[in-house]
């Protein structure tokens, strides 16, 4: 980790990685409404900010450079591997791509994209049939697509934490919660008691064991 060459200023990688993940997410999410585009746009901005620091300009490294240099002398923080800050802080000195935080990150990102894909299929069929989506991931969460975006973002934060993305994350979570509430009001207006009963027994973002109708939140 100490002798790696500087690995920033690679703006082509910023563009390529941003486009790959944005297009990949778009293929599963397929935004249609204004709210869909707003949520997808915020997620895309998170990815662009992430890859800008990962391959373009390491703002977080520069911001904490004095503390990092004094706390971890001998480590070249302009080397790419050193940008995996959680592995460095935890004392992991082998390849950071096999470190505990990176492995957890990979699992969360894969799980997030898988949840996004499964949710879209169920929602698409429900919209075509003009009914409440209640099967697949929707049997456990009212908003699995937003939960998927949150999982992916947490995964990337574990892999490459930055000041900007860490600051964006709670703002985006709040935005998704507000968007979900708007969608639920629309669903109640459209489906009435059927959606109210579904919402009463199904949590919004975090799954939990089944409860009696009317007790779930």
C-alpha positions as a Python dict, from the first residue, in 0.01 Angstrom:
ca = {
    (1, 'X'): (0, 0, 0),
    (2, 'X'): (293, 234, 64),
    (3, 'X'): (469, 224, -276),
    (4, 'X'): (177, 259, -516),
    (5, 'X'): (189, 543, -770),
    (6, 'X'): (-53, 833, -749),
    (7, 'X'): (-388, 727, -891),
    (8, 'X'): (-592, 1045, -932),
    (9, 'X'): (-670, 1280, -1216),
    (10, 'X'): (-813, 985, -1409),
    (11, 'X'): (-1120, 1171, -1531),
    (12, 'X'): (-1198, 916, -1799),
    (13, 'X'): (-1248, 658, -1522),
    (14, 'X'): (-1474, 901, -1338),
    (15, 'X'): (-1694, 930, -1647),
    (16, 'X'): (-1687, 559, -1733),
    (17, 'X'): (-1762, 432, -1383),
    (18, 'X'): (-2034, 691, -1327),
    (19, 'X'): (-2204, 602, -1655),
    (20, 'X'): (-2177, 227, -1598),
    (21, 'X'): (-2343, 237, -1256),
    (22, 'X'): (-2599, 503, -1351),
    (23, 'X'): (-2704, 315, -1664),
    (24, 'X'): (-2709, -13, -1472),
    (25, 'X'): (-2936, 140, -1207),
    (26, 'X'): (-3152, 304, -1475),
    (27, 'X'): (-3208, -33, -1646),
    (28, 'X'): (-3367, -162, -1324),
    (29, 'X'): (-3539, 149, -1190),
    (30, 'X'): (-3678, 296, -1516),
    (31, 'X'): (-3798, 632, -1380),
    (32, 'X'): (-4123, 760, -1528),
    (33, 'X'): (-4275, 1018, -1297),
    (34, 'X'): (-4122, 1345, -1181),
    (35, 'X'): (-4065, 1190, -838),
    (36, 'X'): (-3892, 891, -998),
    (37, 'X'): (-3655, 1120, -1187),
    (38, 'X'): (-3588, 1323, -875),
    (39, 'X'): (-3490, 1017, -672),
    (40, 'X'): (-3284, 873, -955),
    (41, 'X'): (-3112, 1206, -1017),
    (42, 'X'): (-3011, 1234, -652),
    (43, 'X'): (-2872, 880, -659),
    (44, 'X'): (-2680, 962, -978),
    (45, 'X'): (-2532, 1273, -815),
    (46, 'X'): (-2412, 1057, -525),
    (47, 'X'): (-2234, 824, -770),
    (48, 'X'): (-2071, 1109, -961),
    (49, 'X'): (-1944, 1264, -635),
    (50, 'X'): (-1812, 926, -524),
    (51, 'X'): (-1621, 845, -842),
    (52, 'X'): (-1490, 1200, -868),
    (53, 'X'): (-1307, 1146, -539),
    (54, 'X'): (-1219, 786, -615),
    (55, 'X'): (-1043, 860, -944),
    (56, 'X'): (-1048, 1235, -1003),
    (57, 'X'): (-963, 1463, -711),
    (58, 'X'): (-927, 1318, -358),
    (59, 'X'): (-1085, 1607, -169),
    (60, 'X'): (-1135, 1404, 150),
    (61, 'X'): (-770, 1292, 151),
    (62, 'X'): (-655, 1651, 119),
    (63, 'X'): (-901, 1768, 381),
    (64, 'X'): (-766, 1522, 638),
    (65, 'X'): (-410, 1509, 504),
    (66, 'X'): (-247, 1660, 814),
    (67, 'X'): (-419, 1422, 1054),
    (68, 'X'): (-365, 1119, 829),
    (69, 'X'): (6, 1193, 781),
    (70, 'X'): (65, 1229, 1155),
    (71, 'X'): (-148, 930, 1251),
    (72, 'X'): (-29, 697, 974),
    (73, 'X'): (328, 795, 879),
    (74, 'X'): (478, 610, 584),
    (75, 'X'): (149, 556, 402),
    (76, 'X'): (114, 725, 65),
    (77, 'X'): (-242, 853, 70),
    (78, 'X'): (-222, 954, -295),
    (79, 'X'): (-204, 586, -387),
    (80, 'X'): (-540, 437, -483),
    (81, 'X'): (-539, 158, -226),
    (82, 'X'): (-489, 409, 56),
    (83, 'X'): (-813, 575, -44),
    (84, 'X'): (-996, 283, 115),
    (85, 'X'): (-981, 477, 440),
    (86, 'X'): (-1178, 240, 661),
    (87, 'X'): (-932, -40, 587),
    (88, 'X'): (-644, 195, 672),
    (89, 'X'): (-808, 313, 993),
    (90, 'X'): (-877, -47, 1094),
    (91, 'X'): (-512, -141, 1046),
    (92, 'X'): (-565, -363, 741),
    (93, 'X'): (-233, -372, 553),
    (94, 'X'): (-303, -635, 289),
    (95, 'X'): (-486, -567, -38),
    (96, 'X'): (-779, -345, 69),
    (97, 'X'): (-1005, -506, -191),
    (98, 'X'): (-1008, -813, 34),
    (99, 'X'): (-1050, -617, 355),
    (100, 'X'): (-1358, -656, 577),
    (101, 'X'): (-1514, -322, 485),
    (102, 'X'): (-1462, -376, 113),
    (103, 'X'): (-1612, -726, 128),
    (104, 'X'): (-1912, -592, 322),
    (105, 'X'): (-1937, -313, 65),
    (106, 'X'): (-1946, -557, -226),
    (107, 'X'): (-2219, -763, -61),
    (108, 'X'): (-2434, -459, 11),
    (109, 'X'): (-2396, -321, -341),
    (110, 'X'): (-2481, -656, -500),
    (111, 'X'): (-2778, -698, -265),
    (112, 'X'): (-2896, -346, -343),
    (113, 'X'): (-2891, -394, -719),
    (114, 'X'): (-3056, -735, -686),
    (115, 'X'): (-3333, -583, -473),
    (116, 'X'): (-3375, -301, -724),
    (117, 'X'): (-3413, -549, -1010),
    (118, 'X'): (-3660, -773, -828),
    (119, 'X'): (-3865, -476, -712),
    (120, 'X'): (-3898, -328, -1058),
    (121, 'X'): (-4035, -651, -1204),
    (122, 'X'): (-4304, -676, -936),
    (123, 'X'): (-4395, -306, -958),
    (124, 'X'): (-4414, -314, -1338),
    (125, 'X'): (-4655, -608, -1337),
    (126, 'X'): (-4866, -449, -1063),
    (127, 'X'): (-4891, -122, -1254),
    (128, 'X'): (-4995, -303, -1570),
    (129, 'X'): (-5266, -489, -1379),
    (130, 'X'): (-5366, -175, -1187),
    (131, 'X'): (-5325, -333, -845),
    (132, 'X'): (-5118, -283, -532),
    (133, 'X'): (-4767, -436, -553),
    (134, 'X'): (-4764, -683, -263),
    (135, 'X'): (-4553, -976, -383),
    (136, 'X'): (-4180, -1040, -400),
    (137, 'X'): (-3986, -770, -212),
    (138, 'X'): (-4311, -576, -167),
    (139, 'X'): (-4433, -851, 64),
    (140, 'X'): (-4166, -741, 312),
    (141, 'X'): (-4118, -369, 239),
    (142, 'X'): (-4348, -99, 108),
    (143, 'X'): (-4059, 79, -66),
    (144, 'X'): (-3796, -178, -162),
    (145, 'X'): (-3663, 34, -449),
    (146, 'X'): (-3573, 320, -218),
    (147, 'X'): (-3432, 69, 31),
    (148, 'X'): (-3218, -68, -255),
    (149, 'X'): (-3075, 277, -328),
    (150, 'X'): (-2991, 316, 42),
    (151, 'X'): (-2818, -23, 51),
    (152, 'X'): (-2606, 65, -252),
    (153, 'X'): (-2507, 400, -104),
    (154, 'X'): (-2412, 244, 230),
    (155, 'X'): (-2206, -11, 39),
    (156, 'X'): (-2015, 259, -147),
    (157, 'X'): (-1963, 457, 175),
    (158, 'X'): (-1800, 152, 334),
    (159, 'X'): (-1579, 107, 29),
    (160, 'X'): (-1476, 468, -26),
    (161, 'X'): (-1596, 714, 241),
    (162, 'X'): (-1581, 1082, 144),
    (163, 'X'): (-1686, 1403, 312),
    (164, 'X'): (-1927, 1491, 31),
    (165, 'X'): (-2101, 1153, -1),
    (166, 'X'): (-2121, 1112, 377),
    (167, 'X'): (-2291, 1450, 390),
    (168, 'X'): (-2521, 1366, 100),
    (169, 'X'): (-2635, 1034, 243),
    (170, 'X'): (-2866, 1155, 526),
    (171, 'X'): (-3007, 1422, 293),
    (172, 'X'): (-3088, 1158, 32),
    (173, 'X'): (-3241, 927, 291),
    (174, 'X'): (-3467, 1211, 408),
    (175, 'X'): (-3560, 1282, 46),
    (176, 'X'): (-3651, 917, -15),
    (177, 'X'): (-3863, 911, 300),
    (178, 'X'): (-4051, 1221, 184),
    (179, 'X'): (-4097, 1082, -166),
    (180, 'X'): (-4226, 756, -18),
    (181, 'X'): (-4485, 945, 186),
    (182, 'X'): (-4604, 1130, -125),
    (183, 'X'): (-4635, 800, -310),
    (184, 'X'): (-4830, 647, -25),
    (185, 'X'): (-5079, 932, -28),
    (186, 'X'): (-5126, 875, -401),
    (187, 'X'): (-5167, 500, -344),
    (188, 'X'): (-5430, 556, -74),
    (189, 'X'): (-5617, 790, -306),
    (190, 'X'): (-5607, 527, -580),
    (191, 'X'): (-5654, 201, -388),
    (192, 'X'): (-5815, 312, -62),
    (193, 'X'): (-5858, 55, 215),
    (194, 'X'): (-5663, -211, 26),
    (195, 'X'): (-5344, -6, 46),
    (196, 'X'): (-5414, 106, 403),
    (197, 'X'): (-5437, -259, 514),
    (198, 'X'): (-5120, -342, 321),
    (199, 'X'): (-4932, -48, 477),
    (200, 'X'): (-5051, -148, 825),
    (201, 'X'): (-4887, -490, 803),
    (202, 'X'): (-4578, -405, 593),
    (203, 'X'): (-4283, -189, 710),
    (204, 'X'): (-4156, 90, 487),
    (205, 'X'): (-3779, 38, 458),
    (206, 'X'): (-3654, -211, 718),
    (207, 'X'): (-3799, -564, 724),
    (208, 'X'): (-3911, -712, 1053),
    (209, 'X'): (-4106, -1021, 1163),
    (210, 'X'): (-4471, -1014, 1072),
    (211, 'X'): (-4691, -829, 1319),
    (212, 'X'): (-5061, -817, 1366),
    (213, 'X'): (-5239, -586, 1123),
    (214, 'X'): (-5240, -230, 1250),
    (215, 'X'): (-4920, -265, 1455),
    (216, 'X'): (-4655, -238, 1181),
    (217, 'X'): (-4479, 89, 1111),
}
